[in-house]
Amino acid sequence: MKVTLEDIKAAQKLIQKDIQRTPLQHSVSASKIVGSEVFLKMENEQTTGSFKLRGALNKILNLPEADRKKGIIASSAGNHAQGVAYAARKVGIEAHVVMPVPSSILKQSATRNYGANVILYGEIYDDAYRHARELEKQKGYIFVPPYEDAAIIAGQGTLGLEILEDVPDLDSIIVPIGGGGLISGIATAIKSLRPQCK
């Protein structure tokens, strides 16, 4: 699966009207500790509280009409769930999200409030994932993965474009890694436009 700068730019154009352009804040305390200017990308201020909306929205907006009619399914412990639910509501398609039983009640509630059918299953994410894939096969839903998908990665990569727009002479960037979608998208965007950035 190859994601290009052009894919990320196309994602930015597609999703920009439905997301918040989150601020890049200068951190005085971190800058003093590190001895260099430090900025924090405030994705906690994103509409659903997480960067996950970017990838989910790009994936869902790119689904062909025939797939939209089938409905979508995802598995998540919370942030991806909210992104998928919000994006599905924007597009007007049926969404189902399998969440582990111990998932945050607040995240379950937010996912329902965005319009998704929440299915509680299993004790850990892997249980929810397996159940979602079973339902995909049984019901014919389209699975929206949390990270291992070119459209998801391109959507997350829009963060890199925004960061470089705000700090064009960026020297290095630190990105948390879970599934790898966020770092893949951001690294593709930044290394394509500013290869000297670490």
Secondary structure as UniProt FT lines:
FT   HELIX           5..15
FT   HELIX           16..18
FT   STRAND          24..26
FT   HELIX           28..34
FT   STRAND          39..41
FT   HELIX           43..45
FT   TURN            47..48
FT   HELIX           52..61
FT   HELIX           65..70
FT   STRAND          72..75
FT   HELIX           79..91
FT   STRAND          95..99
FT   TURN            101..102
FT   HELIX           105..113
FT   TURN            114..115
FT   STRAND          117..120
FT   HELIX           125..139
FT   STRAND          142..143
FT   HELIX           150..166
FT   TURN            168..169
FT   HELIX           181..193
FT   TURN            195..196
//
